[in-house]
Amino acid sequence: MSGHSKCSTIKRKKGALDAKKGAIFTKIIREITVSAREGGADIETNARLRTAVLKAKANNMPNDNIERGIKKGIGKLEGVTYEEVRYEGYGPGGVAVMIDCLTDNKNRTTPEIRSAFSKNGGSLGEAGSVNYLFARKGIITIDSAEATEDSLIEFLIDFDIDDIKTEDSQITITISPENFHEVSKLLMDKKFNLLMNEITYIPLTTIPLDEKKAMQVLKIIEVLEDLDDTQNVYSNYDIPDEIMMKISQGQ
């Protein structure tokens, strides 16, 4: 009986992992399709598409999937037309939450987003209600064993770097979106292993949370991220390390 139970547990875990991987692939393919539709199929001239393809490869997506996504975007294959939609609101503790979606049906997506907020202690706001609390930046992270802050500053001296800092054996470079793709390509050409390489939104200010509010905020973020149409979720919460440790340990 125990052997059968263990086998069932393994199958359930594998099924959950496969589903998670499938969801990630779906979100990336949508981004590839929209990027190709907006800027063409050439990753050398379409910076957004290049970033999406790099993310796909980092998640071990087969090349056939990537190529199909690009072909759908440029009209060589039939596919669904996706619309980019941003939602903004507030979560528990008054934290700002911003969600970028790619959807083929706003009449489905909007109620799902509203429900995720209302059922988890948050509220959906109007367009522009929180986006001013974030700045659009390029973020590149490499292993600190590959370089030092000083060597990177010297190497990237011709670019307007916002910040370079080392934390947890990683060096994080923050840069303007305008310089992001050139710096990213330069580092890859020099064979740096880019642990993180994307344009994202970072909070200009953060809101510290106690343990109860932290758990509530992490829950609403998880629910929003799990929605099929969600591409990215941004928030300005600040959870102290000791509280995050307790939550991760299930205490």
FENFEN-V343237 format. One record per pair of residues at least 4 apart in sequence whose ideal C-beta (glycine too) atoms are under 7 Angstrom apart, sorted by sequence separation. I is the first residue (numbers start at 1). J is the second residue. D is the distance in whole Angstrom. If there is no record, write none. Layout:
BEGIN
I	J	D
I	J	D
END
This chain:
BEGIN
1	5	6
2	6	6
3	7	6
4	8	6
5	9	6
6	10	6
7	11	6
8	12	6
9	13	6
10	14	6
11	15	6
12	16	6
13	17	6
14	18	6
15	19	6
16	20	6
17	21	6
18	22	6
19	23	6
20	24	7
21	25	6
22	26	6
23	27	7
24	28	6
25	29	6
26	30	7
27	31	7
28	32	6
29	33	6
30	34	6
31	35	6
32	36	6
33	37	6
34	38	6
35	39	6
36	40	7
42	46	6
46	50	6
47	51	7
48	52	7
49	53	6
50	54	6
51	55	6
52	56	6
53	57	6
54	58	6
55	59	7
57	61	7
61	65	5
63	67	6
64	68	6
65	69	6
66	70	7
67	71	6
68	72	6
69	73	7
70	74	7
90	94	6
91	95	5
105	109	7
106	110	6
108	112	7
109	113	6
110	114	6
111	115	6
112	116	6
113	117	7
114	118	6
115	119	6
116	120	6
125	129	3
142	146	5
147	151	5
148	152	7
149	153	6
150	154	6
151	155	6
152	156	6
153	157	7
175	179	5
176	180	7
179	183	5
180	184	6
181	185	6
182	186	6
183	187	6
184	188	6
185	189	6
186	190	7
188	192	7
209	213	4
210	214	7
211	215	7
212	216	7
213	217	6
214	218	6
215	219	6
216	220	7
217	221	6
218	222	6
219	223	6
220	224	6
221	225	6
222	226	6
239	243	5
240	244	7
241	245	6
242	246	7
243	247	6
244	248	6
245	249	6
36	41	5
40	45	7
56	61	4
61	66	6
71	76	4
72	77	5
90	95	7
117	122	4
125	130	6
142	147	6
147	152	5
156	161	6
166	171	5
167	172	7
175	180	5
187	192	4
209	214	4
225	230	6
239	244	5
246	251	5
40	46	5
43	49	5
71	77	4
90	96	6
91	97	5
103	109	4
117	123	6
188	194	6
224	230	6
39	46	4
43	50	4
72	79	3
90	97	7
117	124	5
164	171	6
165	172	6
187	194	6
89	97	5
101	109	6
175	183	6
209	217	6
225	233	5
39	48	6
68	77	6
164	173	5
224	233	5
38	48	7
39	49	6
43	53	6
56	66	5
88	98	5
114	124	5
184	194	7
35	46	6
113	124	6
153	164	6
163	174	4
86	98	7
87	99	5
152	164	6
161	173	6
162	174	4
221	233	6
35	48	4
36	49	6
53	66	6
86	99	7
162	175	6
184	197	6
35	49	4
86	100	5
87	101	7
99	113	6
161	175	6
162	176	7
221	235	6
149	164	5
85	101	5
159	175	7
160	176	6
32	49	7
35	52	5
149	166	6
84	102	6
85	103	6
217	235	7
152	171	7
160	179	6
180	199	6
32	52	5
82	102	4
83	103	6
159	179	5
217	237	5
31	52	4
32	53	7
82	103	6
85	106	6
152	173	7
82	104	6
144	166	5
149	171	6
177	199	5
81	104	6
83	106	7
28	52	6
32	56	7
80	104	5
85	109	7
147	171	6
159	183	6
97	122	7
137	162	7
144	169	5
170	195	6
214	239	5
87	113	5
143	169	7
144	170	6
28	55	6
143	170	6
144	171	5
156	183	6
28	56	5
89	117	5
209	237	6
41	70	5
92	121	4
141	170	5
142	171	5
207	236	6
209	238	7
214	243	5
218	247	7
91	121	7
92	122	6
141	171	7
206	236	5
207	237	6
208	238	5
209	239	5
28	59	7
91	122	4
141	172	5
205	236	6
206	237	7
207	238	6
90	122	6
98	130	6
206	238	4
211	243	5
215	247	6
28	61	6
41	74	5
89	122	6
90	123	5
98	131	6
139	172	7
140	173	4
201	234	5
203	236	3
214	247	6
32	66	6
36	70	5
40	74	7
89	123	6
96	130	4
24	59	6
89	124	4
90	125	6
139	174	6
140	175	7
211	246	7
25	61	6
29	65	6
33	69	5
37	73	4
89	125	4
98	134	6
32	69	4
36	73	3
37	74	7
87	124	6
88	125	5
96	133	5
137	174	5
138	175	4
32	70	6
35	73	7
36	74	5
137	175	7
138	176	7
33	72	5
34	73	7
88	127	6
138	177	6
25	65	7
29	69	4
33	73	4
137	177	7
32	73	7
88	129	5
136	177	6
88	130	5
138	180	3
88	131	6
140	183	7
140	184	6
33	79	6
146	192	6
140	187	7
146	193	7
34	82	5
33	82	7
34	84	7
142	192	5
143	193	6
142	193	6
30	82	6
142	194	6
143	195	7
141	194	7
142	195	6
140	194	6
141	195	4
141	196	4
140	196	7
139	196	6
140	197	5
139	198	6
138	199	5
139	200	6
136	199	7
137	200	7
136	201	6
137	202	5
135	201	7
134	201	4
135	202	6
34	102	6
134	202	7
134	203	6
135	204	6
133	203	6
134	204	7
31	102	7
133	204	6
30	102	4
133	205	7
121	216	5
120	216	7
122	220	5
120	219	6
121	220	7
120	220	4
134	234	6
98	201	7
120	223	6
133	236	6
116	220	7
116	223	5
116	224	5
116	227	7
95	207	5
94	207	6
93	207	6
112	227	6
93	209	5
93	213	4
109	229	5
92	213	5
95	217	6
92	216	4
93	217	6
92	217	5
99	224	6
91	217	5
103	229	4
102	229	6
92	220	7
101	229	4
91	220	5
101	230	6
102	231	5
101	231	6
50	181	7
99	230	6
100	231	5
100	232	5
47	181	4
99	233	5
97	233	7
98	234	4
97	235	5
96	235	6
95	235	5
96	236	5
95	236	6
95	237	4
54	197	6
55	198	7
91	235	7
51	198	6
51	199	7
31	231	6
27	231	6
END
